[in-house]
C-alpha cells in the first residue's frame, strides 16, 4: 500500500515539474493570466462585444469598434449621408 502512495506522489511531482519547465512559469502565475476583457459597444447595432474580438476602424479621424465589417460599412455610409 505504501508503494502505491509513493508512486502516486512521485507521479504528481513529475507532472508539476514538467508543467513548470514546459511553460517557464510557476503553476500559480498561470491562473493570473485570466483577465476580464473590456466590452465595447458597436455604434451601429448597439451590441456589446469583447474588445479583443472587435473590428477597429478609423472613420473621419475617430476610432470605432464594430462587431462585424458589415456594421462598419453601414455605419460609414450613415455617417457620410
ABEGO torsion letter per residue (X at the ends): XAAAAAAAAAAAAAAAAAAAAAAGBBAAAAAAABBBBBBBBBAAAGBBBBAAABBBBBBGGBBBBBABAAAAAAAAAAAAX
